[in-house]
Amino acid sequence: MTIRVLLVDDDALVRAGLRLMLDGLEDVAVVGEAADGDRVLPLVDEHRPHVVLMDIRMPAMDGLTATEALRARPDAPEVVVLTTFHADAQVLRALRAGAAGFLLKDTPPAEILAAVRKVASGEPVLSPAVTRQLIHHVRPAGEDSRRSRAREALDGLGEREREVAVAVGKGMSNAEIARSLYMSIPTVKTHVSRVLTKLDLNNRVQIALLAHDAGLLEDAGEHHGGPAGES
């Protein structure tokens, strides 16, 4: 399969560099470019990309608004946020809206290529550990109300689903969760799918965000397992 990519950035040099990098691959094709977020939906309709590389700060419509509009659609492409900052409140908002992860604009080309391939296969490109680091540095407003909402949402899960959600938040792969909770890997995958469906979430990064918001990871320490999307 050829991975179809849409580039969205108001810097023409950034778009040119990304196109040069991606178009040289046999399995990736840049199908369109936009200099502003207000062009995203029409271009997605026209070109049907699998992945959108989305800048945050643009003049007419920012990447956050465009991401929220795009991810609210059925069969939306995956979105990877491009940013120049590690700790950016808007990055967190984009992840909550359903972005599959973020990349710094100075990320080495090989890592950008790997990220495009990864999200095209349905895996996020952001580990829960990095998510927690972002939250720790940004300290978003409304933390208390967010914690209450997160706990209320998690209370709607069954006991095993909740345990799996917390394990995902710790950065554990499906295999590690299976060993820890004495389940088979298919059972873990089933529980993850149910959590996503019950909580109306897009991916495992959002499960990790919810577990963090609920305060369930504060004493968990750092886990050095695989990324949030690992099978």
Solvent accessible surface area in square Angstrom, and as a share of the most:
residue,aa,sasa,rsa
1,M,165,0.74
2,T,66,0.38
3,I,11,0.06
4,R,84,0.31
5,V,0,0.00
6,L,0,0.00
7,L,0,0.00
8,V,1,0.00
9,D,1,0.00
10,D,68,0.35
11,D,61,0.32
12,A,62,0.48
13,L,150,0.75
14,V,39,0.23
15,R,37,0.13
16,A,57,0.44
17,G,36,0.35
18,L,11,0.06
19,R,81,0.30
20,L,148,0.74
21,M,46,0.21
22,L,0,0.00
23,D,67,0.34
24,G,68,0.65
25,L,43,0.21
26,E,177,0.79
27,D,47,0.24
28,V,5,0.03
29,A,33,0.26
30,V,13,0.08
31,V,30,0.18
32,G,8,0.08
33,E,57,0.26
34,A,5,0.04
35,A,50,0.39
36,D,16,0.08
37,G,2,0.02
38,D,72,0.37
39,R,111,0.40
40,V,0,0.00
41,L,56,0.28
42,P,60,0.38
43,L,14,0.07
44,V,6,0.04
45,D,65,0.34
46,E,118,0.53
47,H,43,0.19
48,R,162,0.59
49,P,9,0.05
50,H,62,0.28
51,V,0,0.00
52,V,0,0.00
53,L,0,0.00
54,M,1,0.00
55,D,9,0.04
56,I,3,0.02
57,R,124,0.45
58,M,16,0.07
59,P,110,0.69
60,A,77,0.60
61,M,61,0.27
62,D,43,0.22
63,G,2,0.02
64,L,4,0.02
65,T,59,0.34
66,A,1,0.01
67,T,0,0.00
68,E,77,0.35
69,A,39,0.30
70,L,0,0.00
71,R,37,0.13
72,A,86,0.67
73,R,81,0.29
74,P,121,0.76
75,D,150,0.78
76,A,23,0.18
77,P,11,0.07
78,E,43,0.19
79,V,0,0.00
80,V,0,0.00
81,V,2,0.01
82,L,3,0.02
83,T,3,0.01
84,T,90,0.52
85,F,103,0.43
86,H,130,0.58
87,A,49,0.38
88,D,10,0.05
89,A,50,0.39
90,Q,45,0.20
91,V,0,0.00
92,L,4,0.02
93,R,127,0.46
94,A,1,0.01
95,L,0,0.00
96,R,63,0.23
97,A,22,0.17
98,G,0,0.00
99,A,0,0.00
100,A,3,0.02
101,G,0,0.00
102,F,20,0.08
103,L,17,0.08
104,L,30,0.15
105,K,67,0.28
106,D,120,0.62
107,T,20,0.11
108,P,70,0.44
109,P,76,0.48
110,A,74,0.57
111,E,99,0.44
112,I,6,0.03
113,L,28,0.14
114,A,55,0.43
115,A,7,0.06
116,V,1,0.00
117,R,96,0.35
118,K,57,0.24
119,V,0,0.00
120,A,27,0.21
121,S,83,0.54
122,G,52,0.50
123,E,54,0.24
124,P,4,0.02
125,V,28,0.16
126,L,8,0.04
127,S,31,0.20
128,P,1,0.01
129,A,29,0.23
130,V,56,0.32
131,T,1,0.01
132,R,22,0.08
133,Q,105,0.47
134,L,5,0.03
135,I,8,0.04
136,H,105,0.47
137,H,109,0.49
138,V,32,0.18
139,R,138,0.50
140,P,27,0.17
141,A,95,0.74
142,G,46,0.44
143,E,73,0.33
144,D,120,0.62
145,S,54,0.35
146,R,53,0.19
147,R,66,0.24
148,S,71,0.46
149,R,139,0.51
150,A,2,0.01
151,R,109,0.40
152,E,130,0.58
153,A,35,0.27
154,L,2,0.01
155,D,104,0.54
156,G,56,0.54
157,L,17,0.08
158,G,33,0.32
159,E,134,0.60
160,R,93,0.34
161,E,12,0.05
162,R,75,0.27
163,E,57,0.25
164,V,1,0.00
165,A,1,0.00
166,V,29,0.16
167,A,7,0.06
168,V,1,0.01
169,G,0,0.00
170,K,67,0.28
171,G,6,0.05
172,M,24,0.11
173,S,4,0.03
174,N,7,0.03
175,A,31,0.24
176,E,38,0.17
177,I,0,0.00
178,A,9,0.07
179,R,163,0.59
180,S,59,0.38
181,L,31,0.15
182,Y,201,0.76
183,M,27,0.12
184,S,58,0.38
185,I,70,0.35
186,P,92,0.58
187,T,54,0.31
188,V,0,0.00
189,K,92,0.39
190,T,59,0.34
191,H,23,0.10
192,V,11,0.06
193,S,62,0.40
194,R,120,0.44
195,V,1,0.00
196,L,39,0.19
197,T,108,0.63
198,K,114,0.48
199,L,29,0.15
200,D,126,0.65
201,L,40,0.20
202,N,63,0.33
203,N,17,0.09
204,R,21,0.08
205,V,0,0.00
206,Q,12,0.05
207,I,2,0.01
208,A,2,0.01
209,L,4,0.02
210,L,31,0.16
211,A,0,0.00
212,H,32,0.14
213,D,16,0.08
214,A,0,0.00
215,G,15,0.14
216,L,52,0.26
217,L,6,0.03
218,E,107,0.48
219,D,145,0.75
220,A,40,0.31
221,G,45,0.44
222,E,110,0.49
223,H,58,0.26
224,H,170,0.76
225,G,30,0.29
226,G,17,0.16
227,P,42,0.27
228,A,1,0.01
229,G,9,0.09
230,E,62,0.28
231,S,79,0.51
